[in-house]
Amino acid sequence: MTIRTISSTIRYRNKWLTLREDEIERADGSPGLYGVVSKPDFALIVPYERDGFHLVEQYRYPVGGRYWEFPQGSWPGRPDVDPAELARGELAEETGLRAGSLVRLGRLFEAYGYCDQGANIFLATELTPGPTNLDPEEGDLRHDWFPRSVVERMIREGQIRDAVSVAALTLLALHWGGAAVGLDGPGGRVASPPPGAKIVGD
């Protein structure tokens, strides 16, 4: 099924997003409207070491709550930035960590029912600490490391509700050749790297 765009009108714009309204024609010839939020792609980084993960927590205004998630972000002023450069920059900015190895796990859409924004997912290893460089909007951000078992419990208990963070663990498990969270029976776990697996670089 194809949908033909008849016209597009920008209804709102700021430095982070554009909201447009499209008049469309469906495959059966009927007219319709589509509201689309357009945002630059972001990078989400899975920082892994010592059988655990580094997470960040901050207040998310649209949902009115604080939640843990993997480091992530975009650079609105540089929408065409190389995804790996963006990933390294966001990881250092939010956690102070520098990645000696960065492996791209895949690309996901965050909410493609109304938004065109994609997320490039990276596994970061060989981590070394350094200073953070938080934006004013991130002044309340916290960073900590958690064992893998604790991260799983945080998902079950609702401390991690970021959909892309949870989906990133599936990509990581597939990268390691194992089952995703919950797919290997009750109390399912993110698969460990198989013995001898190369988890830094590929």
Secondary structure, 3 states (H helix, E strand, C coil): CCCEEEEEEEEEECCCCEEEEEEEECCCCCEEEEEEEECCCEEEEEEEECCEEEEEEEEEHHHCEEEEECCEECCCCCCCCCHHHHHHHHHHHHHCCEEEEEEEEEEEECCCCCECCEEEEEEEEEEECCCCCCCHHHCCCEEEEEEHHHHHHHHHCCCCCCHHHHHHHHHHHHHCCCCCCCCCCCCCCCCCCCCCCCCCCC
